[in-house]
Amino acid sequence: MKILVVDDSSTMRRIISNILKSSGYENIVEAADGVEGLNQLKAHSDVDMVLTDWNMPNMNGLDFLSKIRETTPGSQLPVIMVTTEAEKANVVAAIKAGANNYIVKPFTPDIVKTKLEPFLKK
């Protein structure tokens, strides 16, 4: 299983990647914003899941999610928002835009594993 982690913070990408690796998922691709994320999806058509931040330069996570949903292969791709945007209206906006789940920062490894579990396969 290949997972794309998109966040403008290299530290946050490393934290998420380490959680995934500790769960047995070694095939991880990273991007620093939505534009780079779209390029990674084009370069890696075998991505099985995306974890994306909301607040990023160049293209934010909500716009990135909308672009993914516009493409036929991306229409069924599980996308999970991982963000500090905790207001109910933002959660609703992300779900309406097509997010499959939502993780609020800060989080624990157990929260990430629980939220990803329904979508993961080894």
Chimera marker file (.cmm) of the C-alpha trace (Angstrom):
<marker_set name="trace">
<marker id="1" x="0.000" y="0.000" z="0.000" r="1" g="1" b="0" radius="0.5"/>
<marker id="2" x="1.348" y="3.436" z="-0.973" r="1" g="1" b="0" radius="0.5"/>
<marker id="3" x="0.388" y="6.498" z="1.109" r="1" g="1" b="0" radius="0.5"/>
<marker id="4" x="0.902" y="10.154" z="0.154" r="1" g="1" b="0" radius="0.5"/>
<marker id="5" x="1.511" y="12.540" z="3.085" r="1" g="1" b="0" radius="0.5"/>
<marker id="6" x="1.026" y="16.234" z="2.211" r="1" g="1" b="0" radius="0.5"/>
<marker id="7" x="1.989" y="18.905" z="4.756" r="1" g="1" b="0" radius="0.5"/>
<marker id="8" x="4.071" y="22.069" z="4.512" r="1" g="1" b="0" radius="0.5"/>
<marker id="9" x="5.831" y="21.140" z="7.762" r="1" g="1" b="0" radius="0.5"/>
<marker id="10" x="8.628" y="18.632" z="7.199" r="1" g="1" b="0" radius="0.5"/>
<marker id="11" x="8.435" y="17.797" z="10.923" r="1" g="1" b="0" radius="0.5"/>
<marker id="12" x="4.746" y="16.917" z="10.656" r="1" g="1" b="0" radius="0.5"/>
<marker id="13" x="5.387" y="14.815" z="7.536" r="1" g="1" b="0" radius="0.5"/>
<marker id="14" x="8.094" y="12.948" z="9.471" r="1" g="1" b="0" radius="0.5"/>
<marker id="15" x="5.784" y="12.405" z="12.484" r="1" g="1" b="0" radius="0.5"/>
<marker id="16" x="2.980" y="11.038" z="10.306" r="1" g="1" b="0" radius="0.5"/>
<marker id="17" x="5.394" y="8.901" z="8.276" r="1" g="1" b="0" radius="0.5"/>
<marker id="18" x="6.889" y="7.457" z="11.474" r="1" g="1" b="0" radius="0.5"/>
<marker id="19" x="3.412" y="6.561" z="12.763" r="1" g="1" b="0" radius="0.5"/>
<marker id="20" x="2.643" y="4.849" z="9.456" r="1" g="1" b="0" radius="0.5"/>
<marker id="21" x="5.978" y="3.013" z="9.441" r="1" g="1" b="0" radius="0.5"/>
<marker id="22" x="5.448" y="1.812" z="13.011" r="1" g="1" b="0" radius="0.5"/>
<marker id="23" x="2.150" y="0.371" z="11.796" r="1" g="1" b="0" radius="0.5"/>
<marker id="24" x="3.884" y="-1.531" z="9.003" r="1" g="1" b="0" radius="0.5"/>
<marker id="25" x="3.328" y="0.880" z="6.106" r="1" g="1" b="0" radius="0.5"/>
<marker id="26" x="6.715" y="1.599" z="4.548" r="1" g="1" b="0" radius="0.5"/>
<marker id="27" x="5.703" y="2.826" z="1.077" r="1" g="1" b="0" radius="0.5"/>
<marker id="28" x="5.241" y="6.550" z="1.770" r="1" g="1" b="0" radius="0.5"/>
<marker id="29" x="5.495" y="9.479" z="-0.633" r="1" g="1" b="0" radius="0.5"/>
<marker id="30" x="5.645" y="13.073" z="0.632" r="1" g="1" b="0" radius="0.5"/>
<marker id="31" x="4.709" y="16.521" z="-0.658" r="1" g="1" b="0" radius="0.5"/>
<marker id="32" x="4.979" y="20.020" z="0.857" r="1" g="1" b="0" radius="0.5"/>
<marker id="33" x="1.729" y="21.472" z="-0.555" r="1" g="1" b="0" radius="0.5"/>
<marker id="34" x="-1.241" y="20.690" z="-2.771" r="1" g="1" b="0" radius="0.5"/>
<marker id="35" x="0.552" y="21.528" z="-6.016" r="1" g="1" b="0" radius="0.5"/>
<marker id="36" x="3.381" y="19.142" z="-5.168" r="1" g="1" b="0" radius="0.5"/>
<marker id="37" x="0.778" y="16.630" z="-3.967" r="1" g="1" b="0" radius="0.5"/>
<marker id="38" x="-0.952" y="16.640" z="-7.355" r="1" g="1" b="0" radius="0.5"/>
<marker id="39" x="2.419" y="16.161" z="-9.040" r="1" g="1" b="0" radius="0.5"/>
<marker id="40" x="3.160" y="13.212" z="-6.744" r="1" g="1" b="0" radius="0.5"/>
<marker id="41" x="-0.224" y="11.670" z="-7.582" r="1" g="1" b="0" radius="0.5"/>
<marker id="42" x="0.582" y="11.981" z="-11.292" r="1" g="1" b="0" radius="0.5"/>
<marker id="43" x="4.032" y="10.454" z="-10.754" r="1" g="1" b="0" radius="0.5"/>
<marker id="44" x="2.704" y="7.700" z="-8.469" r="1" g="1" b="0" radius="0.5"/>
<marker id="45" x="-0.580" y="6.481" z="-9.931" r="1" g="1" b="0" radius="0.5"/>
<marker id="46" x="-0.512" y="3.609" z="-7.433" r="1" g="1" b="0" radius="0.5"/>
<marker id="47" x="-1.118" y="5.808" z="-4.340" r="1" g="1" b="0" radius="0.5"/>
<marker id="48" x="-3.798" y="4.125" z="-2.209" r="1" g="1" b="0" radius="0.5"/>
<marker id="49" x="-4.465" y="6.895" z="0.332" r="1" g="1" b="0" radius="0.5"/>
<marker id="50" x="-3.736" y="10.585" z="0.978" r="1" g="1" b="0" radius="0.5"/>
<marker id="51" x="-3.245" y="12.347" z="4.300" r="1" g="1" b="0" radius="0.5"/>
<marker id="52" x="-3.239" y="16.106" z="3.828" r="1" g="1" b="0" radius="0.5"/>
<marker id="53" x="-2.944" y="19.220" z="5.913" r="1" g="1" b="0" radius="0.5"/>
<marker id="54" x="-5.443" y="22.054" z="5.350" r="1" g="1" b="0" radius="0.5"/>
<marker id="55" x="-3.240" y="25.145" z="5.765" r="1" g="1" b="0" radius="0.5"/>
<marker id="56" x="-0.444" y="25.104" z="3.187" r="1" g="1" b="0" radius="0.5"/>
<marker id="57" x="1.050" y="27.608" z="0.732" r="1" g="1" b="0" radius="0.5"/>
<marker id="58" x="0.471" y="27.455" z="-3.049" r="1" g="1" b="0" radius="0.5"/>
<marker id="59" x="-2.591" y="25.175" z="-2.770" r="1" g="1" b="0" radius="0.5"/>
<marker id="60" x="-4.319" y="24.447" z="0.524" r="1" g="1" b="0" radius="0.5"/>
<marker id="61" x="-5.638" y="21.050" z="1.527" r="1" g="1" b="0" radius="0.5"/>
<marker id="62" x="-9.280" y="21.802" z="0.737" r="1" g="1" b="0" radius="0.5"/>
<marker id="63" x="-8.419" y="22.910" z="-2.817" r="1" g="1" b="0" radius="0.5"/>
<marker id="64" x="-6.107" y="19.911" z="-3.153" r="1" g="1" b="0" radius="0.5"/>
<marker id="65" x="-8.933" y="17.616" z="-2.061" r="1" g="1" b="0" radius="0.5"/>
<marker id="66" x="-11.307" y="19.206" z="-4.593" r="1" g="1" b="0" radius="0.5"/>
<marker id="67" x="-8.751" y="18.700" z="-7.388" r="1" g="1" b="0" radius="0.5"/>
<marker id="68" x="-8.337" y="15.037" z="-6.411" r="1" g="1" b="0" radius="0.5"/>
<marker id="69" x="-12.105" y="14.513" z="-6.470" r="1" g="1" b="0" radius="0.5"/>
<marker id="70" x="-12.344" y="16.063" z="-9.970" r="1" g="1" b="0" radius="0.5"/>
<marker id="71" x="-10.285" y="13.232" z="-11.461" r="1" g="1" b="0" radius="0.5"/>
<marker id="72" x="-11.735" y="9.808" z="-12.178" r="1" g="1" b="0" radius="0.5"/>
<marker id="73" x="-8.954" y="7.849" z="-10.414" r="1" g="1" b="0" radius="0.5"/>
<marker id="74" x="-9.085" y="10.271" z="-7.474" r="1" g="1" b="0" radius="0.5"/>
<marker id="75" x="-12.815" y="10.123" z="-7.042" r="1" g="1" b="0" radius="0.5"/>
<marker id="76" x="-12.552" y="6.964" z="-4.906" r="1" g="1" b="0" radius="0.5"/>
<marker id="77" x="-9.143" y="7.618" z="-3.319" r="1" g="1" b="0" radius="0.5"/>
<marker id="78" x="-9.395" y="7.793" z="0.488" r="1" g="1" b="0" radius="0.5"/>
<marker id="79" x="-8.337" y="11.276" z="1.649" r="1" g="1" b="0" radius="0.5"/>
<marker id="80" x="-7.950" y="12.184" z="5.317" r="1" g="1" b="0" radius="0.5"/>
<marker id="81" x="-7.497" y="15.779" z="6.474" r="1" g="1" b="0" radius="0.5"/>
<marker id="82" x="-4.897" y="16.180" z="9.240" r="1" g="1" b="0" radius="0.5"/>
<marker id="83" x="-5.169" y="19.749" z="10.479" r="1" g="1" b="0" radius="0.5"/>
<marker id="84" x="-5.456" y="22.294" z="13.276" r="1" g="1" b="0" radius="0.5"/>
<marker id="85" x="-8.779" y="23.437" z="11.786" r="1" g="1" b="0" radius="0.5"/>
<marker id="86" x="-11.001" y="22.044" z="14.545" r="1" g="1" b="0" radius="0.5"/>
<marker id="87" x="-14.140" y="24.166" z="14.137" r="1" g="1" b="0" radius="0.5"/>
<marker id="88" x="-17.242" y="22.160" z="13.294" r="1" g="1" b="0" radius="0.5"/>
<marker id="89" x="-17.856" y="24.246" z="10.161" r="1" g="1" b="0" radius="0.5"/>
<marker id="90" x="-14.403" y="23.326" z="8.832" r="1" g="1" b="0" radius="0.5"/>
<marker id="91" x="-14.934" y="19.633" z="9.518" r="1" g="1" b="0" radius="0.5"/>
<marker id="92" x="-18.268" y="19.808" z="7.678" r="1" g="1" b="0" radius="0.5"/>
<marker id="93" x="-16.660" y="21.692" z="4.763" r="1" g="1" b="0" radius="0.5"/>
<marker id="94" x="-13.942" y="19.051" z="4.433" r="1" g="1" b="0" radius="0.5"/>
<marker id="95" x="-16.425" y="16.177" z="4.523" r="1" g="1" b="0" radius="0.5"/>
<marker id="96" x="-18.644" y="17.919" z="1.954" r="1" g="1" b="0" radius="0.5"/>
<marker id="97" x="-15.584" y="18.414" z="-0.261" r="1" g="1" b="0" radius="0.5"/>
<marker id="98" x="-14.970" y="14.673" z="-0.129" r="1" g="1" b="0" radius="0.5"/>
<marker id="99" x="-12.702" y="13.993" z="2.843" r="1" g="1" b="0" radius="0.5"/>
<marker id="100" x="-13.156" y="10.446" z="4.128" r="1" g="1" b="0" radius="0.5"/>
<marker id="101" x="-12.056" y="11.320" z="7.652" r="1" g="1" b="0" radius="0.5"/>
<marker id="102" x="-10.617" y="14.164" z="9.718" r="1" g="1" b="0" radius="0.5"/>
<marker id="103" x="-7.808" y="14.240" z="12.296" r="1" g="1" b="0" radius="0.5"/>
<marker id="104" x="-7.246" y="17.319" z="14.440" r="1" g="1" b="0" radius="0.5"/>
<marker id="105" x="-3.693" y="18.301" z="15.432" r="1" g="1" b="0" radius="0.5"/>
<marker id="106" x="-2.229" y="17.650" z="17.912" r="1" g="1" b="0" radius="0.5"/>
<marker id="107" x="-2.942" y="13.934" z="17.780" r="1" g="1" b="0" radius="0.5"/>
<marker id="108" x="-1.606" y="10.706" z="19.220" r="1" g="1" b="0" radius="0.5"/>
<marker id="109" x="-0.377" y="7.740" z="17.171" r="1" g="1" b="0" radius="0.5"/>
<marker id="110" x="-3.422" y="5.780" z="18.385" r="1" g="1" b="0" radius="0.5"/>
<marker id="111" x="-5.808" y="8.409" z="17.006" r="1" g="1" b="0" radius="0.5"/>
<marker id="112" x="-4.101" y="8.289" z="13.611" r="1" g="1" b="0" radius="0.5"/>
<marker id="113" x="-4.169" y="4.480" z="13.522" r="1" g="1" b="0" radius="0.5"/>
<marker id="114" x="-7.855" y="4.398" z="14.518" r="1" g="1" b="0" radius="0.5"/>
<marker id="115" x="-8.875" y="6.964" z="11.874" r="1" g="1" b="0" radius="0.5"/>
<marker id="116" x="-6.888" y="5.226" z="9.121" r="1" g="1" b="0" radius="0.5"/>
<marker id="117" x="-7.796" y="1.643" z="9.991" r="1" g="1" b="0" radius="0.5"/>
<marker id="118" x="-10.976" y="1.413" z="7.867" r="1" g="1" b="0" radius="0.5"/>
<marker id="119" x="-9.002" y="2.395" z="4.751" r="1" g="1" b="0" radius="0.5"/>
<marker id="120" x="-5.721" y="0.545" z="5.201" r="1" g="1" b="0" radius="0.5"/>
<marker id="121" x="-4.564" y="-2.710" z="3.744" r="1" g="1" b="0" radius="0.5"/>
<marker id="122" x="-1.097" y="-4.153" z="3.999" r="1" g="1" b="0" radius="0.5"/>
<link id1="1" id2="2" r="1" g="1" b="0" radius="0.2"/>
<link id1="2" id2="3" r="1" g="1" b="0" radius="0.2"/>
<link id1="3" id2="4" r="1" g="1" b="0" radius="0.2"/>
<link id1="4" id2="5" r="1" g="1" b="0" radius="0.2"/>
<link id1="5" id2="6" r="1" g="1" b="0" radius="0.2"/>
<link id1="6" id2="7" r="1" g="1" b="0" radius="0.2"/>
<link id1="7" id2="8" r="1" g="1" b="0" radius="0.2"/>
<link id1="8" id2="9" r="1" g="1" b="0" radius="0.2"/>
<link id1="9" id2="10" r="1" g="1" b="0" radius="0.2"/>
<link id1="10" id2="11" r="1" g="1" b="0" radius="0.2"/>
<link id1="11" id2="12" r="1" g="1" b="0" radius="0.2"/>
<link id1="12" id2="13" r="1" g="1" b="0" radius="0.2"/>
<link id1="13" id2="14" r="1" g="1" b="0" radius="0.2"/>
<link id1="14" id2="15" r="1" g="1" b="0" radius="0.2"/>
<link id1="15" id2="16" r="1" g="1" b="0" radius="0.2"/>
<link id1="16" id2="17" r="1" g="1" b="0" radius="0.2"/>
<link id1="17" id2="18" r="1" g="1" b="0" radius="0.2"/>
<link id1="18" id2="19" r="1" g="1" b="0" radius="0.2"/>
<link id1="19" id2="20" r="1" g="1" b="0" radius="0.2"/>
<link id1="20" id2="21" r="1" g="1" b="0" radius="0.2"/>
<link id1="21" id2="22" r="1" g="1" b="0" radius="0.2"/>
<link id1="22" id2="23" r="1" g="1" b="0" radius="0.2"/>
<link id1="23" id2="24" r="1" g="1" b="0" radius="0.2"/>
<link id1="24" id2="25" r="1" g="1" b="0" radius="0.2"/>
<link id1="25" id2="26" r="1" g="1" b="0" radius="0.2"/>
<link id1="26" id2="27" r="1" g="1" b="0" radius="0.2"/>
<link id1="27" id2="28" r="1" g="1" b="0" radius="0.2"/>
<link id1="28" id2="29" r="1" g="1" b="0" radius="0.2"/>
<link id1="29" id2="30" r="1" g="1" b="0" radius="0.2"/>
<link id1="30" id2="31" r="1" g="1" b="0" radius="0.2"/>
<link id1="31" id2="32" r="1" g="1" b="0" radius="0.2"/>
<link id1="32" id2="33" r="1" g="1" b="0" radius="0.2"/>
<link id1="33" id2="34" r="1" g="1" b="0" radius="0.2"/>
<link id1="34" id2="35" r="1" g="1" b="0" radius="0.2"/>
<link id1="35" id2="36" r="1" g="1" b="0" radius="0.2"/>
<link id1="36" id2="37" r="1" g="1" b="0" radius="0.2"/>
<link id1="37" id2="38" r="1" g="1" b="0" radius="0.2"/>
<link id1="38" id2="39" r="1" g="1" b="0" radius="0.2"/>
<link id1="39" id2="40" r="1" g="1" b="0" radius="0.2"/>
<link id1="40" id2="41" r="1" g="1" b="0" radius="0.2"/>
<link id1="41" id2="42" r="1" g="1" b="0" radius="0.2"/>
<link id1="42" id2="43" r="1" g="1" b="0" radius="0.2"/>
<link id1="43" id2="44" r="1" g="1" b="0" radius="0.2"/>
<link id1="44" id2="45" r="1" g="1" b="0" radius="0.2"/>
<link id1="45" id2="46" r="1" g="1" b="0" radius="0.2"/>
<link id1="46" id2="47" r="1" g="1" b="0" radius="0.2"/>
<link id1="47" id2="48" r="1" g="1" b="0" radius="0.2"/>
<link id1="48" id2="49" r="1" g="1" b="0" radius="0.2"/>
<link id1="49" id2="50" r="1" g="1" b="0" radius="0.2"/>
<link id1="50" id2="51" r="1" g="1" b="0" radius="0.2"/>
<link id1="51" id2="52" r="1" g="1" b="0" radius="0.2"/>
<link id1="52" id2="53" r="1" g="1" b="0" radius="0.2"/>
<link id1="53" id2="54" r="1" g="1" b="0" radius="0.2"/>
<link id1="54" id2="55" r="1" g="1" b="0" radius="0.2"/>
<link id1="55" id2="56" r="1" g="1" b="0" radius="0.2"/>
<link id1="56" id2="57" r="1" g="1" b="0" radius="0.2"/>
<link id1="57" id2="58" r="1" g="1" b="0" radius="0.2"/>
<link id1="58" id2="59" r="1" g="1" b="0" radius="0.2"/>
<link id1="59" id2="60" r="1" g="1" b="0" radius="0.2"/>
<link id1="60" id2="61" r="1" g="1" b="0" radius="0.2"/>
<link id1="61" id2="62" r="1" g="1" b="0" radius="0.2"/>
<link id1="62" id2="63" r="1" g="1" b="0" radius="0.2"/>
<link id1="63" id2="64" r="1" g="1" b="0" radius="0.2"/>
<link id1="64" id2="65" r="1" g="1" b="0" radius="0.2"/>
<link id1="65" id2="66" r="1" g="1" b="0" radius="0.2"/>
<link id1="66" id2="67" r="1" g="1" b="0" radius="0.2"/>
<link id1="67" id2="68" r="1" g="1" b="0" radius="0.2"/>
<link id1="68" id2="69" r="1" g="1" b="0" radius="0.2"/>
<link id1="69" id2="70" r="1" g="1" b="0" radius="0.2"/>
<link id1="70" id2="71" r="1" g="1" b="0" radius="0.2"/>
<link id1="71" id2="72" r="1" g="1" b="0" radius="0.2"/>
<link id1="72" id2="73" r="1" g="1" b="0" radius="0.2"/>
<link id1="73" id2="74" r="1" g="1" b="0" radius="0.2"/>
<link id1="74" id2="75" r="1" g="1" b="0" radius="0.2"/>
<link id1="75" id2="76" r="1" g="1" b="0" radius="0.2"/>
<link id1="76" id2="77" r="1" g="1" b="0" radius="0.2"/>
<link id1="77" id2="78" r="1" g="1" b="0" radius="0.2"/>
<link id1="78" id2="79" r="1" g="1" b="0" radius="0.2"/>
<link id1="79" id2="80" r="1" g="1" b="0" radius="0.2"/>
<link id1="80" id2="81" r="1" g="1" b="0" radius="0.2"/>
<link id1="81" id2="82" r="1" g="1" b="0" radius="0.2"/>
<link id1="82" id2="83" r="1" g="1" b="0" radius="0.2"/>
<link id1="83" id2="84" r="1" g="1" b="0" radius="0.2"/>
<link id1="84" id2="85" r="1" g="1" b="0" radius="0.2"/>
<link id1="85" id2="86" r="1" g="1" b="0" radius="0.2"/>
<link id1="86" id2="87" r="1" g="1" b="0" radius="0.2"/>
<link id1="87" id2="88" r="1" g="1" b="0" radius="0.2"/>
<link id1="88" id2="89" r="1" g="1" b="0" radius="0.2"/>
<link id1="89" id2="90" r="1" g="1" b="0" radius="0.2"/>
<link id1="90" id2="91" r="1" g="1" b="0" radius="0.2"/>
<link id1="91" id2="92" r="1" g="1" b="0" radius="0.2"/>
<link id1="92" id2="93" r="1" g="1" b="0" radius="0.2"/>
<link id1="93" id2="94" r="1" g="1" b="0" radius="0.2"/>
<link id1="94" id2="95" r="1" g="1" b="0" radius="0.2"/>
<link id1="95" id2="96" r="1" g="1" b="0" radius="0.2"/>
<link id1="96" id2="97" r="1" g="1" b="0" radius="0.2"/>
<link id1="97" id2="98" r="1" g="1" b="0" radius="0.2"/>
<link id1="98" id2="99" r="1" g="1" b="0" radius="0.2"/>
<link id1="99" id2="100" r="1" g="1" b="0" radius="0.2"/>
<link id1="100" id2="101" r="1" g="1" b="0" radius="0.2"/>
<link id1="101" id2="102" r="1" g="1" b="0" radius="0.2"/>
<link id1="102" id2="103" r="1" g="1" b="0" radius="0.2"/>
<link id1="103" id2="104" r="1" g="1" b="0" radius="0.2"/>
<link id1="104" id2="105" r="1" g="1" b="0" radius="0.2"/>
<link id1="105" id2="106" r="1" g="1" b="0" radius="0.2"/>
<link id1="106" id2="107" r="1" g="1" b="0" radius="0.2"/>
<link id1="107" id2="108" r="1" g="1" b="0" radius="0.2"/>
<link id1="108" id2="109" r="1" g="1" b="0" radius="0.2"/>
<link id1="109" id2="110" r="1" g="1" b="0" radius="0.2"/>
<link id1="110" id2="111" r="1" g="1" b="0" radius="0.2"/>
<link id1="111" id2="112" r="1" g="1" b="0" radius="0.2"/>
<link id1="112" id2="113" r="1" g="1" b="0" radius="0.2"/>
<link id1="113" id2="114" r="1" g="1" b="0" radius="0.2"/>
<link id1="114" id2="115" r="1" g="1" b="0" radius="0.2"/>
<link id1="115" id2="116" r="1" g="1" b="0" radius="0.2"/>
<link id1="116" id2="117" r="1" g="1" b="0" radius="0.2"/>
<link id1="117" id2="118" r="1" g="1" b="0" radius="0.2"/>
<link id1="118" id2="119" r="1" g="1" b="0" radius="0.2"/>
<link id1="119" id2="120" r="1" g="1" b="0" radius="0.2"/>
<link id1="120" id2="121" r="1" g="1" b="0" radius="0.2"/>
<link id1="121" id2="122" r="1" g="1" b="0" radius="0.2"/>
</marker_set>
